[in-house]
Amino acid sequence: MRRLAPDGGDVEAHLGAFLKQAMKTNDPHYKADLIAIRYYLRALTQRAASDIRAASAGQTTLLTLVTRLHDLSVSHGIRVCFISFNYDTLLEKAIEDRFGHYFQSLDDYLSAPFPVYKPHGSTNWIQELALSEPSPTRVVYDHFSQIPLAKHWDAGTGGAVEMLDGGQRNVGQGNDRLYVPAVAIPADYKDAFVMPEDHLLGMRTALNETSALLVAGWRASETEFLRICATELYSHLQGLRSYVVDYNKEDPASAGLVAIRNFPHALDLRSTGVWGNGFAEFANSEDFDWEVRGLIDPRT
């Protein structure tokens, strides 16, 4: 991975090839590496999110976004939900700070004032992976010391997603389950969802009822999610409006431009407008209310 940096290599493409190699060969060392990457991603993301919260004293751009959307939801009688491909819990913290609604169970994601769906998992979730033979020793629940057990894991299968309980529970002697961070490895194809089944159903229902999309910092590279969008959004395509942030037609790699290019052609992400000055600038802009009112109310 370090060798990629000087040449600007594609990390997601490299990890995609790595994933395919692990599943093709069933090599126990590759499988252990896949589990280790999940622990690394969680630790890295948690540290970065903690630094952001500390540097901003909790006054993050996401809190600004949640607050401004709440004001508009009250004044216009609209419902809001989030679909986030980020692993961190900064969005959950923003909702907690604004509404006092705490995410202590998976059900709290569905019952939040603004429900949150996370197809690629979350740093506060864990995933249960079945092993072909039981653990010979007593191991701590969701702890990286379990990585050697990955040699008994079928790398092509997932498992149930649960809420992390702080790592206090012990799995016990002779256990046949491996618990690992529920975060999807950022491969270029990213077809696998790491989310509870009822969350997936809730997300599909929310998309089917959606009349407007606000897209920020997303490149629309998830094949399976785009397939769901094409199915659930197409039924009410004529009334669907969208607004894309991080759009820069001069920069072919800008997230908004890539998202528009990757999104199904039948669904036009430019049906309302685009914003080229970045997410933070948009959330704090005096134009925010005007732009989003136009998104949620076509008469505006």
C-alpha positions in Angstrom: 0.0 0.0 0.0 2.9 2.4 0.8 4.3 1.8 -2.7 1.1 3.2 -4.2 1.4 6.6 -2.6 4.3 8.2 -4.5 2.6 7.4 -7.8 -0.9 8.2 -6.8 -2.0 4.6 -7.1 -5.6 3.6 -6.7 -6.0 2.1 -3.2 -9.5 0.8 -3.8 -8.5 -1.0 -7.0 -5.5 -2.6 -5.2 -7.7 -3.7 -2.3 -10.2 -5.1 -4.8 -7.6 -7.2 -6.4 -6.4 -8.3 -2.9 -10.0 -9.3 -1.9 -10.4 -11.4 -5.1 -7.1 -13.1 -4.5 -8.1 -14.0 -0.9 -11.4 -15.5 -2.0 -9.9 -17.3 -5.0 -7.1 -19.0 -3.2 -8.7 -19.4 0.3 -5.2 -18.8 1.6 -5.4 -18.5 5.5 -2.8 -15.7 5.5 -4.7 -13.6 3.1 -7.9 -14.2 5.1 -6.1 -13.1 8.3 -5.0 -10.0 6.4 -8.6 -9.2 5.4 -9.7 -9.3 9.0 -6.7 -7.3 10.1 -7.6 -4.6 7.6 -11.0 -4.2 9.2 -9.5 -3.6 12.6 -7.1 -1.1 11.1 -9.9 0.8 9.3 -11.9 1.0 12.5 -9.0 2.2 14.6 -8.0 4.8 11.9 -11.5 6.1 11.5 -12.2 6.3 15.2 -9.1 8.3 15.8 -9.8 10.7 13.0 -13.4 11.2 14.1 -12.2 11.8 17.7 -9.7 14.4 16.5 -12.4 16.2 14.5 -14.8 16.3 17.4 -12.1 17.6 19.7 -10.8 20.2 17.3 -14.4 21.5 16.7 -15.6 21.1 20.3 -18.4 19.0 18.7 -19.5 21.8 16.4 -19.0 19.8 13.3 -20.3 20.6 9.8 -22.6 17.7 10.1 -24.2 19.3 13.2 -24.8 22.4 11.1 -26.3 20.3 8.4 -28.6 18.4 10.8 -29.7 21.6 12.5 -30.5 23.4 9.2 -32.3 20.4 7.8 -34.3 20.1 11.0 -35.4 23.7 10.7 -36.5 23.1 7.1 -38.3 19.9 8.0 -40.3 21.8 10.7 -41.2 24.7 8.4 -42.0 22.6 5.3 -43.3 19.4 6.9 -40.8 17.1 5.3 -39.2 13.9 6.4 -35.4 13.5 6.2 -33.2 10.4 6.3 -29.5 9.9 5.7 -27.7 7.2 3.7 -24.0 7.3 4.7 -21.1 5.3 3.3 -18.8 6.6 6.0 -17.7 4.3 8.8 -17.4 7.0 11.5 -20.2 8.0 13.9 -19.9 11.8 13.4 -23.4 11.9 11.9 -24.8 9.9 14.8 -23.1 12.3 17.2 -24.6 15.3 15.4 -28.1 13.8 15.7 -27.5 13.0 19.4 -26.4 16.6 20.0 -29.3 18.1 18.1 -32.2 15.9 19.2 -30.9 14.0 22.3 -31.6 10.8 20.5 -28.8 8.3 21.4 -27.6 5.4 19.3 -27.3 2.6 21.8 -28.9 -0.1 19.7 -29.4 -0.9 16.1 -33.1 -0.1 16.4 -32.1 3.5 17.4 -30.9 4.0 13.8 -34.4 3.3 12.5 -36.3 5.3 15.1 -34.1 8.4 15.0 -35.7 11.8 14.1 -33.6 11.5 11.0 -33.1 7.7 10.4 -29.6 6.7 9.4 -28.7 3.9 7.0 -25.0 2.8 6.6 -24.6 0.2 3.8 -20.8 -0.1 4.4 -21.1 -0.6 8.2 -20.0 1.5 11.2 -17.2 1.6 13.7 -19.6 0.9 16.5 -21.0 -2.3 14.8 -19.6 -5.8 14.7 -20.1 -8.7 12.3 -20.4 -12.3 13.2 -18.5 -14.7 11.0 -19.0 -18.4 11.1 -16.0 -20.7 11.5 -15.6 -24.2 10.2 -14.2 -25.4 13.5 -14.5 -24.0 17.1 -11.9 -21.8 18.7 -9.5 -23.9 20.8 -9.0 -21.1 23.4 -11.1 -18.5 25.3 -10.9 -15.3 23.3 -12.2 -11.8 24.0 -15.3 -10.7 22.2 -14.4 -8.5 19.1 -10.6 -8.3 19.8 -7.8 -8.4 17.2 -6.3 -11.4 19.0 -8.9 -13.5 17.1 -7.3 -12.7 13.8 -5.5 -16.1 13.6 -8.9 -17.8 13.7 -9.6 -16.3 10.3 -8.0 -19.3 8.7 -11.2 -21.2 9.4 -13.4 -18.5 7.9 -15.1 -18.7 4.5 -14.0 -15.4 3.0 -16.9 -15.3 0.6 -19.6 -15.2 3.2 -20.8 -12.5 5.6 -22.8 -12.8 8.8 -25.2 -11.1 11.2 -24.4 -7.5 12.2 -24.7 -6.5 15.8 -24.1 -3.4 17.9 -20.7 -3.3 19.6 -21.0 -3.6 23.4 -17.6 -2.1 24.2 -15.7 -5.4 24.0 -16.7 -6.4 27.6 -18.3 -9.7 26.6 -16.4 -12.9 26.3 -17.1 -15.4 23.6 -16.2 -18.4 25.7 -14.5 -21.8 25.3 -15.1 -23.8 22.1 -16.9 -20.9 20.4 -17.6 -21.3 16.6 -18.0 -17.6 15.8 -15.5 -14.9 15.0 -16.6 -11.3 15.8 -14.9 -8.5 13.7 -15.5 -4.8 13.0 -18.5 -4.4 10.7 -16.9 -2.2 8.1 -16.7 -3.0 4.4 -13.2 -3.0 3.0 -13.0 -0.1 0.5 -12.5 -2.1 -2.7 -13.3 -0.7 -6.1 -16.4 -2.7 -6.7 -17.9 -2.6 -3.1 -20.8 -4.8 -3.8 -21.2 -6.2 -0.3 -23.4 -4.4 2.2 -22.4 -4.6 5.9 -25.7 -3.7 7.5 -28.6 -5.5 9.3 -31.3 -6.9 7.2 -34.0 -4.7 8.6 -31.8 -1.6 7.9 -31.5 -2.7 4.3 -35.3 -3.1 4.1 -35.8 0.3 5.7 -33.3 1.9 3.3 -35.1 0.5 0.3 -38.4 1.7 1.6 -37.0 5.2 2.2 -35.6 5.4 -1.3 -39.0 4.3 -2.7 -40.6 7.2 -0.8 -37.9 9.8 -1.6 -38.8 12.8 -3.7 -35.5 14.7 -3.4 -31.8 13.7 -3.1 -29.1 15.9 -1.6 -25.7 14.2 -2.6 -22.5 15.2 -0.9 -19.0 13.7 -1.1 -20.2 10.5 -2.9 -18.9 9.1 -6.1 -21.7 6.6 -6.9 -19.3 3.7 -7.4 -21.3 1.0 -5.4 -22.8 -1.3 -8.1 -25.4 -3.0 -5.8 -26.6 0.3 -4.3 -27.0 1.8 -7.7 -29.0 -1.2 -8.7 -31.3 -0.6 -5.8 -31.6 3.1 -6.7 -32.5 2.2 -10.2 -35.3 0.0 -8.9 -36.7 2.0 -6.0 -36.3 5.5 -7.4 -37.4 4.7 -10.9 -41.1 4.2 -9.8 -41.4 8.0 -9.1 -38.7 9.3 -11.5 -40.8 12.1 -12.9 -41.0 13.9 -9.6 -37.5 13.1 -8.3 -35.3 16.1 -7.8 -31.6 16.2 -6.8 -28.8 18.5 -5.8 -25.2 17.6 -6.0 -22.4 19.1 -3.8 -18.7 18.9 -4.5 -19.3 19.4 -8.2 -16.5 20.9 -10.3 -16.7 20.5 -14.1 -13.1 21.6 -14.4 -11.9 18.7 -12.2 -12.8 15.2 -13.7 -12.1 13.7 -10.2 -14.5 15.9 -8.2 -16.9 13.7 -6.3 -20.0 15.4 -7.6 -19.0 15.1 -11.2 -18.0 11.5 -10.8 -21.4 10.8 -9.1 -23.3 12.3 -11.9 -21.3 10.3 -14.4 -21.7 7.0 -12.5 -25.4 7.4 -11.5 -27.9 5.4 -13.7 -28.6 7.4 -16.9 -32.3 7.2 -16.3 -31.9 9.1 -13.0 -30.5 12.6 -13.6 -28.7 13.9 -10.6 -28.7 17.4 -12.1 -32.4 17.9 -12.0 -32.2 20.7 -9.5 -28.7 22.0 -9.3 -25.1 21.6 -8.3 -22.7 23.3 -5.9 -19.0 23.6 -6.6 -17.5 24.9 -3.4 -17.4 21.9 -1.1 -19.6 20.4 1.6 -18.6 22.7 4.5 -19.0 25.8 2.4 -22.5 24.6 1.3 -23.7 23.7 4.8 -22.6 27.1 6.2 -23.7 29.1 3.2 -26.4 31.8 3.3 -27.7 30.1 0.2 -28.4 26.8 1.9 -32.0 27.5 2.8 -32.8 28.8 -0.6 -31.2 25.9 -2.4 -32.7 23.2 -0.3 -36.1 24.8 -0.4 -35.9 24.6 -4.1 -35.0 20.9 -3.8 -37.9 20.0 -1.5 -40.5 22.3 -3.0 -40.6 22.6 -6.9 -42.8 25.7 -6.6 -40.0 27.6 -4.9 
